[in-house]
Amino acid sequence: MRIACTISGGFAGLVKECRIETASLEPPERARVESLVEESGLVESFERFSESARDEKQFDVTIDRDHLIVHVVCDESCVPKPAKPLMAYLASHASPAR
């Protein structure tokens, strides 16, 4: 599984990126990431933004599960509740974009 995530916006407007190839992770971490993806419920692509949200982070996430690709673009308010732990994980592993 491959995951690519870009996080932008927020108060400071910084852009961060995270790329994860689960095959290259240690078995416990690989299981954790794959579990987060499964529990997220992200099985269909979508784009959603809150009209009232300001200064929120925006997530652009692509999950490639052996060529079954899901692409999600949304702000913090529109992240489905089951996907919040996955987004938090990706945010914690993101670094400033070049």
Buried (B, 14 or more C-beta within 10 A) or exposed (E): BBBBBBBBBBEEEEBBBBBBEBEEBEEEEBEBBBEBBEEBEBEEEEEEEEEEBEEBBBBBBBBBBEEEEBBBBBBBEBBBEEBEEBBEBBBEBBEEEE
